[in-house]
Amino acid sequence: LLGAADDPEAFVPRHRVVALARHRRPGLRLTRTGLVLESLIPSVLEQKVTTDEAYRAWRLLVRRFGEPAPGPAGFGERPMSVMPAARTWALIPSWEWHRAGVDDKRASTILRAVRVAAR
């Protein structure tokens, strides 16, 4: 298990929300990643819609704007794609969001996030 040998007492939260969560949930394991957009964008797409609608939106946007996955990935005529870069997300036109079933509120939330990430 990743982090199983970590000393939980050595962790010093720098943000008050994290400190409060740690206080309220003793033994809580927190992870750290530099892959914020990879978690954030699917989470935004999943808001206020069914799982099927969110998966469809993700699939359409990644297939249309993503890059081919490295190596021999994919089956048949449809190669596997990886998530677009922040700059690519920022350039997706409004009609493509609409075509993927993503309303203006979710699309604008994602666009604000990728603009910050691109800095």
LOGU-889379 format. One record per residue: residue number from 1; residue in one letter; chain; x, y, z of N, C-alpha, C, CB in turn. Coordinates in nm, 4 decimals. Each point is the difference from the previous one (the first is absolute). Glycine has a CB too. Layout:
BEGIN
    i  aa  ch      n.px      n.py      n.pz     ca.px     ca.py     ca.pz      c.px      c.py      c.pz     cb.px     cb.py     cb.pz
  NUM   a   A         X         Y         Z         X         Y         Z         X         Y         Z         X         Y         Z
...
This chain:
BEGIN
    i  aa  ch      n.px      n.py      n.pz     ca.px     ca.py     ca.pz      c.px      c.py      c.pz     cb.px     cb.py     cb.pz
    1   l   A    0.0845   -0.1180    0.0000   -0.0845    0.1180    0.0000    0.0887    0.1239    0.0000   -0.1846   -0.1239    0.1220
    2   l   A    0.1603    0.2105   -0.2164    0.0776    0.1225   -0.0105   -0.0154    0.0827    0.1264   -0.0276   -0.0015   -0.2490
    3   g   A    0.1374    0.0383    0.3101   -0.0022    0.0811    0.1211   -0.0186   -0.0779    0.1281   -0.0881    0.1774   -0.1384
    4   a   A    0.0856   -0.3095    0.1308   -0.0231   -0.0821    0.1195    0.1087    0.0205    0.1047   -0.1163   -0.1680   -0.1426
    5   a   A    0.2378    0.1987    0.1000    0.1101    0.0184    0.0948    0.0168    0.1461    0.0427    0.1128   -0.1965   -0.1039
    6   d   A   -0.1991    0.2852    0.0535    0.0095    0.1418    0.0372   -0.0350    0.0192    0.1471   -0.0580    0.0667   -0.2354
    7   d   A    0.1224    0.0308    0.2974   -0.0304    0.0357    0.1383   -0.1071    0.1089   -0.0020    0.2358   -0.0609    0.0786
    8   p   A   -0.3599    0.0292   -0.0385   -0.1072    0.0998   -0.0051    0.0262    0.1213    0.0893   -0.1567   -0.1852   -0.0494
    9   e   A    0.2344    0.1673    0.1547    0.0298    0.1118    0.0902    0.0969    0.1000   -0.0627   -0.0387   -0.1525    0.1936
   10   a   A    0.1104    0.1103   -0.2966    0.0946    0.0894   -0.0668   -0.0705    0.0959   -0.0961    0.1750   -0.1775    0.0205
   11   f   A   -0.3006    0.1478   -0.0513   -0.0763    0.0847   -0.0922   -0.0465    0.1269    0.0710   -0.0748   -0.2041   -0.1284
   12   v   A    0.1082    0.3184    0.0705   -0.0413    0.1289    0.0561   -0.0861    0.0708   -0.1047    0.2111    0.0175    0.1455
   13   p   A   -0.3429   -0.0147   -0.1251   -0.0866    0.0654   -0.0987    0.0233    0.1506   -0.0036   -0.1703   -0.1797    0.0343
   14   r   A    0.1775    0.2346   -0.1549    0.0241    0.1434   -0.0166   -0.1287    0.0781   -0.0238    0.2243   -0.0547   -0.0912
   15   h   A   -0.3295   -0.0148    0.0575   -0.1275    0.0656   -0.0281   -0.0986   -0.0366    0.1095    0.0435   -0.0038   -0.2497
   16   r   A   -0.1228    0.1007    0.2933   -0.0900   -0.0244    0.1130   -0.1054   -0.1066   -0.0301    0.0367    0.2355    0.0697
   17   v   A   -0.0827   -0.2464   -0.1943   -0.0988   -0.1023   -0.0350    0.0610   -0.1390    0.0138   -0.1137    0.1606   -0.1575
   18   v   A    0.2371   -0.1754    0.1145    0.0691   -0.1288    0.0128    0.0243   -0.0313    0.1475    0.1102    0.0326   -0.2255
   19   a   A   -0.0707    0.0671    0.3023    0.0223   -0.0202    0.1441   -0.1290   -0.0421    0.0691    0.1842    0.1707   -0.0039
   20   l   A   -0.2945   -0.1075   -0.0327   -0.1293   -0.0350    0.0589   -0.0408   -0.1422   -0.0379   -0.0671    0.2418   -0.0071
   21   a   A    0.0867   -0.2790   -0.1179   -0.0325   -0.1362   -0.0444    0.0834   -0.1024    0.0755   -0.0605    0.0876   -0.2271
   22   r   A    0.1870   -0.0576    0.2445    0.0883   -0.0918    0.0735   -0.0436   -0.0125    0.1459    0.1901    0.0608   -0.1531
   23   h   A   -0.2312    0.0489    0.2125   -0.0457   -0.0009    0.1392   -0.1303   -0.0796    0.0145    0.1102    0.2239    0.0361
   24   r   A   -0.2024   -0.2052   -0.1298   -0.1306   -0.0669    0.0069    0.0073   -0.1481   -0.0343   -0.1048    0.2160   -0.0589
   25   r   A    0.2017   -0.2538   -0.0205    0.0119   -0.1392   -0.0458    0.1383   -0.0542    0.0318   -0.1660    0.0436   -0.1836
   26   p   A    0.1926   -0.0790    0.3087    0.1314   -0.0564    0.0339    0.0271   -0.1249   -0.0848   -0.0197    0.0900    0.2366
   27   g   A    0.1408   -0.1005   -0.2849    0.0357   -0.1147   -0.0836   -0.0281    0.0217   -0.1477   -0.0459   -0.1431    0.1944
   28   l   A   -0.0135    0.2576   -0.2288   -0.0283    0.0314   -0.1396    0.1302    0.0039   -0.0794   -0.2053    0.1308    0.0675
   29   r   A    0.2085   -0.2021   -0.1791    0.1182   -0.0002   -0.0867   -0.0238    0.0972   -0.1144    0.0546   -0.2406    0.0600
   30   l   A    0.0305    0.3383   -0.0690   -0.0093    0.0987   -0.1064    0.1112   -0.0255   -0.1000   -0.1031    0.1696    0.1561
   31   t   A    0.0693   -0.1565   -0.2819    0.1000   -0.0201   -0.1045    0.0310    0.1337   -0.0656   -0.0800   -0.2367   -0.0398
   32   r   A    0.1908    0.2407   -0.0274    0.0418    0.1214   -0.0690    0.0306   -0.0365   -0.1446    0.0936    0.1024    0.2141
   33   t   A   -0.1379   -0.0172   -0.3038    0.0257   -0.0238   -0.1407    0.0133    0.1331   -0.0724   -0.1251   -0.2184    0.0098
   34   g   A    0.1981    0.2160   -0.1157    0.0077    0.1168   -0.0864   -0.1019   -0.0075   -0.1129    0.2420    0.0216    0.0559
   35   l   A   -0.3247   -0.1252   -0.0537   -0.0961   -0.0237   -0.1075   -0.1386    0.0520    0.0382    0.1317   -0.2016   -0.0717
   36   v   A   -0.1400    0.3287    0.1017   -0.1253    0.0585    0.0478   -0.1067   -0.0004   -0.1091    0.1302    0.1432    0.1585
   37   l   A   -0.0964   -0.0997   -0.2783   -0.1003    0.0061   -0.1065   -0.0552   -0.1374   -0.0350    0.1146    0.2013   -0.0888
   38   e   A   -0.0317   -0.3041    0.0995   -0.0446   -0.1356   -0.0324   -0.1096   -0.0473    0.0949    0.2275   -0.0495   -0.0902
   39   s   A   -0.2331    0.1060    0.2085   -0.1075   -0.0307    0.0950   -0.1121    0.1027   -0.0076    0.1671   -0.1088    0.1501
   40   l   A   -0.1296    0.2331   -0.1692   -0.0975    0.1085    0.0044   -0.0971   -0.0024   -0.1179    0.1687    0.1350    0.1215
   41   i   A   -0.1182   -0.1493   -0.2422   -0.0867    0.0083   -0.1180   -0.1069   -0.1089    0.0005    0.1901    0.0988   -0.1279
   42   p   A   -0.1567   -0.2263    0.1489   -0.1077   -0.0995    0.0077   -0.0992    0.0289    0.1129    0.1584   -0.1674   -0.0939
   43   s   A   -0.1100    0.2187    0.2056   -0.0893    0.0322    0.1120   -0.0986    0.1099   -0.0378    0.1800   -0.0670    0.1605
   44   v   A   -0.1339    0.1668   -0.2317   -0.0897    0.1072   -0.0446   -0.1007   -0.0549   -0.1004    0.1812    0.1718    0.0377
   45   l   A   -0.1354   -0.2555   -0.1294   -0.0914   -0.0581   -0.0989   -0.1089   -0.0845    0.0655    0.1867   -0.0006   -0.1652
   46   e   A   -0.1589   -0.0562    0.2817   -0.0948   -0.0876    0.0694   -0.1044    0.0748    0.0819    0.1790   -0.1683    0.0078
   47   q   A   -0.1684    0.3000    0.0002   -0.0930    0.0767    0.0821   -0.1354    0.0148   -0.0686    0.1935    0.1227    0.1000
   48   k   A   -0.3005   -0.1534   -0.0249   -0.1394    0.0243   -0.0401   -0.0430   -0.0737   -0.1258    0.0221    0.2194    0.1053
   49   v   A    0.0440   -0.3291   -0.1385   -0.0413   -0.0835   -0.1131    0.0130   -0.1462    0.0410    0.0727    0.1765   -0.1689
   50   t   A   -0.1265   -0.2651    0.0870    0.0147   -0.1424    0.0285    0.1427   -0.0443   -0.0306   -0.2443   -0.0389   -0.0512
   51   t   A    0.2798   -0.0746    0.1051    0.1328   -0.0560   -0.0263    0.0200   -0.0222   -0.1488   -0.0006   -0.1097    0.2250
   52   d   A   -0.1012    0.0568   -0.2913    0.0108   -0.0252   -0.1439    0.0260    0.1286   -0.0783   -0.1531   -0.1955    0.0271
   53   e   A    0.0847    0.3036    0.0103    0.0204    0.1276   -0.0685    0.1415    0.0527    0.0224   -0.2441    0.0505    0.0255
   54   a   A    0.2936   -0.0643    0.0968    0.1356    0.0465    0.0310    0.1039   -0.0818   -0.0755   -0.0775    0.0741    0.2267
   55   y   A    0.0615   -0.2066   -0.2285    0.0950   -0.0855   -0.0720   -0.0023    0.0299   -0.1492   -0.0294   -0.1782    0.1735
   56   r   A   -0.0900    0.2023   -0.2272   -0.0121    0.0318   -0.1425    0.0747    0.1299   -0.0313   -0.2240   -0.1177   -0.0096
   57   a   A    0.2037    0.2198    0.0920    0.0670    0.1285   -0.0221    0.1517   -0.0172    0.0038   -0.1963    0.1204    0.1020
   58   w   A    0.2452   -0.1918    0.0002    0.1443   -0.0239    0.0131    0.0536   -0.0725   -0.1237   -0.0235   -0.0101    0.2516
   59   r   A   -0.0460   -0.0971   -0.2905    0.0438   -0.0799   -0.1147    0.0057    0.0850   -0.1271   -0.0998   -0.2049    0.1063
   60   l   A   -0.0055    0.2808   -0.1334   -0.0032    0.0810   -0.1217    0.1099    0.1063   -0.0012   -0.2459   -0.0398   -0.0135
   61   l   A    0.2638    0.1079    0.1253    0.1002    0.1071    0.0052    0.1426   -0.0539   -0.0080   -0.1594    0.1350    0.1358
   62   v   A    0.1861   -0.2449   -0.0664    0.1355   -0.0566   -0.0032    0.0303   -0.0594   -0.1372   -0.0138   -0.0484    0.2465
   63   r   A   -0.0823   -0.0191   -0.3065    0.0245   -0.0561   -0.1336    0.0196    0.1095   -0.1042   -0.1356   -0.2002    0.0627
   64   r   A    0.0614    0.3084   -0.0484    0.0069    0.1071   -0.0996    0.1234    0.0883    0.0179   -0.2487   -0.0029   -0.0107
   65   f   A    0.2853    0.0320    0.1360    0.1053    0.0981    0.0250    0.1246   -0.0569    0.0667   -0.1785    0.1662    0.0175
   66   g   A    0.1730   -0.2914    0.0271    0.1147   -0.0613    0.0654    0.1087   -0.0394   -0.0983   -0.1525   -0.0812    0.1763
   67   e   A    0.2633    0.0390   -0.1214    0.1135   -0.0468   -0.0797   -0.0011   -0.1525   -0.0021    0.1364    0.2065    0.0591
   68   p   A   -0.0817   -0.2678   -0.1635    0.0110   -0.1463    0.0006    0.0872   -0.0458    0.1171   -0.0283   -0.0053   -0.2515
   69   a   A   -0.0137   -0.1015    0.3153    0.0771   -0.0540    0.1122    0.1329   -0.0547   -0.0515   -0.2129   -0.0565    0.1257
   70   p   A    0.3182    0.0681   -0.0454    0.1294   -0.0534   -0.0434   -0.0030   -0.1524   -0.0057    0.1149    0.1994    0.0999
   71   g   A   -0.0340   -0.2534   -0.1863    0.0109   -0.1456   -0.0093   -0.1106   -0.0612   -0.0836    0.1089    0.0002    0.2210
   72   p   A   -0.1137   -0.1321   -0.2214   -0.0993   -0.0709   -0.0817   -0.1355   -0.0080    0.0717    0.1859   -0.1339   -0.1055
   73   a   A   -0.2487    0.2481    0.1288   -0.1271    0.0027    0.0734   -0.1173    0.0078   -0.0961    0.1135    0.1108    0.1937
   74   g   A   -0.2219   -0.1711   -0.1537   -0.1220    0.0065   -0.0781   -0.0279   -0.1304   -0.0714    0.0357    0.2426   -0.0281
   75   f   A   -0.1582   -0.2541   -0.0134   -0.0444   -0.1217   -0.0666   -0.0668    0.0365   -0.1311   -0.0295   -0.1173    0.2211
   76   g   A    0.0619    0.0447   -0.3254   -0.0650    0.0201   -0.1283    0.0226    0.1383   -0.0569   -0.1685   -0.1630    0.0699
   77   e   A    0.0611    0.2220   -0.1181    0.0085    0.1294   -0.0664    0.0077    0.1170    0.0972   -0.1256   -0.0989   -0.1875
   78   r   A    0.0906    0.0771    0.3132   -0.0061    0.1105    0.0960    0.1193   -0.0048    0.0943   -0.2506    0.0002   -0.0142
   79   p   A    0.3532    0.0830   -0.0087    0.1145    0.0009    0.0917   -0.0384    0.0623    0.1345    0.1568    0.0148   -0.1971
   80   m   A   -0.0847   -0.0498    0.2994   -0.0243    0.0559    0.1323    0.0532    0.1431    0.0037    0.0133   -0.2303    0.1072
   81   s   A   -0.0846    0.3166   -0.0363    0.0412    0.1402    0.0125    0.0264    0.0349    0.1450   -0.1331    0.0587   -0.2031
   82   v   A    0.2192    0.0395    0.2240    0.0230    0.0531    0.1340   -0.0624    0.1391    0.0072    0.2155   -0.1345    0.0271
   83   m   A   -0.2399    0.1791    0.0942   -0.0650    0.1274    0.0238    0.0755    0.1148   -0.0664   -0.0881   -0.0898    0.2154
   84   p   A    0.0152    0.1865   -0.2712    0.0668    0.1159   -0.0597    0.0781    0.0812    0.1030   -0.1803    0.0081   -0.1716
   85   a   A    0.2775    0.0656    0.1244    0.0755    0.0922    0.0853   -0.0902    0.1173    0.0386    0.2195   -0.0665   -0.1111
   86   a   A   -0.1828    0.1374    0.2158   -0.0799    0.1137    0.0483   -0.0253    0.1009   -0.1122    0.0963   -0.0315    0.2305
   87   r   A    0.0057    0.0607   -0.3082   -0.0155    0.0974   -0.1094   -0.1031   -0.0472   -0.1017    0.2378    0.0715    0.0319
   88   t   A   -0.2411   -0.2007   -0.0606   -0.0965   -0.0544   -0.0954   -0.1417    0.0118    0.0543    0.1741   -0.1583   -0.0864
   89   w   A   -0.1929    0.1254    0.2161   -0.1332    0.0161    0.0609   -0.0467    0.1446   -0.0171    0.0493   -0.1837    0.1688
   90   a   A    0.0407    0.2785   -0.1480   -0.0357    0.1421   -0.0060   -0.0432    0.0431   -0.1398    0.1604    0.0420    0.1852
   91   l   A   -0.1192   -0.1151   -0.2868   -0.0313    0.0362   -0.1384   -0.1229   -0.0711   -0.0561    0.2409    0.0412   -0.0310
   92   i   A   -0.3050   -0.1264    0.1098   -0.1188   -0.0715   -0.0486   -0.1132    0.1007   -0.0185    0.0708   -0.2151    0.1178
   93   p   A   -0.1277    0.2229   -0.2388   -0.1069    0.0974   -0.0243   -0.1306   -0.0398    0.0700    0.1065    0.0544   -0.2206
   94   s   A   -0.1905    0.0443    0.2437   -0.1238   -0.0213    0.0757   -0.0896   -0.1061   -0.0621    0.0132    0.2357    0.0733
   95   w   A   -0.0199   -0.2427   -0.2054   -0.0880   -0.0980   -0.0627    0.0474   -0.1433    0.0227   -0.0577    0.1708   -0.1712
   96   e   A    0.1863   -0.1918    0.1914    0.0494   -0.1348    0.0287   -0.0399   -0.0433    0.1411    0.1933    0.0374   -0.1573
   97   w   A   -0.1916    0.0565    0.2533   -0.0486   -0.0312    0.1346   -0.1476   -0.0379   -0.0087    0.1685    0.1587    0.1059
   98   h   A   -0.2442   -0.0791   -0.1811   -0.1438   -0.0251   -0.0151   -0.0241   -0.1359   -0.0653   -0.0422    0.2477   -0.0185
   99   r   A    0.1183   -0.2768   -0.0854   -0.0150   -0.1282   -0.0701    0.0293   -0.1185    0.0917    0.0632    0.1138   -0.2134
  100   a   A    0.0275   -0.0938    0.3089    0.0330   -0.1062    0.0963   -0.1006   -0.0056    0.1152    0.2419    0.0270   -0.0593
  101   g   A   -0.3390    0.0642    0.0601   -0.1014   -0.0008    0.1047    0.0416    0.0722    0.1268   -0.0770   -0.2119   -0.0933
  102   v   A    0.1768    0.2983    0.0831    0.0497    0.0737    0.1166   -0.0624    0.1394   -0.0014    0.2198   -0.1309    0.0012
  103   d   A   -0.2946    0.1627    0.1054   -0.0651    0.1308    0.0073    0.1031    0.1110    0.0218   -0.2076   -0.1094    0.0913
  104   d   A    0.1619    0.2323   -0.1081    0.0902    0.1160    0.0096    0.0670    0.0120    0.1363   -0.1436    0.1152   -0.1654
  105   k   A    0.0706   -0.1470    0.2716    0.0562    0.0156    0.1346    0.1179   -0.0953    0.0222   -0.2265    0.0705    0.0842
  106   r   A    0.2109   -0.1975   -0.1227    0.1100   -0.0956    0.0167    0.1159    0.0338   -0.0927   -0.1645   -0.1770    0.0662
  107   a   A    0.1336    0.2135   -0.1901    0.1066    0.0353   -0.0947    0.0790    0.1209    0.0499   -0.1383   -0.0917   -0.1896
  108   s   A    0.0683    0.1937    0.2390    0.0716    0.1195    0.0470    0.0821   -0.0296    0.1251   -0.1810    0.1431   -0.0967
  109   t   A    0.1338   -0.2344    0.1812    0.0777   -0.0399    0.1177    0.1306   -0.0668   -0.0433   -0.2130   -0.0289    0.1334
  110   i   A    0.2037   -0.0607   -0.2295    0.1200   -0.0678   -0.0512    0.0937    0.1010   -0.0664   -0.1325   -0.2126   -0.0345
  111   l   A    0.0774    0.3034   -0.0426    0.0838    0.0998   -0.0676    0.0724    0.0899    0.0998   -0.1574   -0.0046   -0.1939
  112   r   A    0.0910    0.0426    0.3019    0.0676    0.0804    0.1032    0.1146   -0.0795    0.0622   -0.2151    0.1238    0.0479
  113   a   A    0.1906   -0.2524   -0.0221    0.1037   -0.0843    0.0619    0.1209   -0.0164   -0.0915   -0.1782   -0.1215    0.1266
  114   v   A    0.1548    0.0975   -0.2548    0.1142   -0.0228   -0.0899    0.0769    0.1289   -0.0265   -0.1247   -0.1888   -0.1061
  115   r   A    0.0584    0.3017    0.1149    0.0724    0.1272   -0.0151    0.0954    0.0214    0.1168   -0.1942    0.0970   -0.1269
  116   v   A    0.1512   -0.1342    0.2454    0.0881    0.0094    0.1172    0.1141   -0.1003   -0.0134   -0.1936    0.0749    0.1449
  117   a   A    0.1627   -0.1957   -0.1902    0.1016   -0.1053   -0.0131    0.1049    0.0356   -0.1046   -0.1708   -0.1685    0.0684
  118   a   A    0.1310    0.2425   -0.1691    0.0928    0.0345   -0.1083    0.1015    0.1065    0.0409   -0.1791   -0.0583   -0.1617
  119   r   A    0.1575    0.1231    0.2752    0.0928    0.1050    0.0458    0.1307   -0.0553    0.0478   -0.1925    0.1360    0.0622
